[in-house]
Amino acid sequence: MSIGDNIRKHRELKKVTKDELAMKARMGVHTLESYENNERVPELDTILKISTVLDIPASELMETEEEDTLMDDELQTLIKEIGVKRSKLILKKARDFSEQDVLRAMNLLYDLNQQKK
């Protein structure tokens, strides 16, 4: 399943309408529909908002069937962009923390980056 499929599945399981989820996550209904229809992939901060509204771990929205396969193209591109050394450092540190801690840290980094702009 894709992230969009996971969003739809959990929204329907929680009996939340598209309008309700969009309003509570502070996004447009059309944006939410584009995620659920796999036309767009939400950013991490958006996934965190949706997971908070649906009261589920963000990891459940991000789980895909292809995670158990070889490294995907996006991951390879990211490693090339930031370099193998930084990628290894980040991944080694990430395994020392819970998924919730990593997501919290990513949110802090995102906020710091926004303050710079």
Secondary structure as UniProt FT lines:
FT   HELIX           3..13
FT   TURN            14..15
FT   HELIX           18..24
FT   TURN            25..26
FT   HELIX           29..36
FT   TURN            37..38
FT   HELIX           44..54
FT   HELIX           58..62
FT   HELIX           65..68
FT   HELIX           73..82
FT   HELIX           84..94
FT   TURN            95..96
FT   HELIX           99..116
//
